[in-house]
Amino acid sequence: MFTHVMIGSNDLERARCFYDATFVALGGKPGVTDPRGRLIYAHEGGRLMITKPIDGKLATAANGGTIGIAAVSREHVLAWHEAGTAHGGTAIESPPAERPNGSFVAYLRDPDGNKLTVRTQATE
């Protein structure tokens, strides 16, 4: 359905440190910078892009918004959560845990406050 998700950052190098660590923990690759200065993470057919806002104003996190990222295993979810908290992310919600539908889920806020979740596929 989506071609990509774009989020804003006020510090692209800080964002690179966080997202490189978390995407590598999921089995992906570090991001690349395109000619416009945006960080691009491509994995399993999806793209996450991070940029400074084009209007020159400060980037702010979406109130009520969450970006969901797929993981292939519980170990990947735990590695993502650990890499994220070690690289400027903040653990939120509950600790990584299995949900009633069988998915294993973790939540973080990135250094700019964007809410992220990584989860395995539900078994129901």
Buried (B, 14 or more C-beta within 10 A) or exposed (E): EEEEBEBBBBBBEBBBBBBBBBBBBBBBEEBEEEEEEBBBBBBEEBEBBBBBEEEEEEBEBEEEEEBEBEBEEBEBBBBBBBBBBEBBBEBEBEEBEEBEEEBBBBBBBBBBBBBBBBBBEEEE
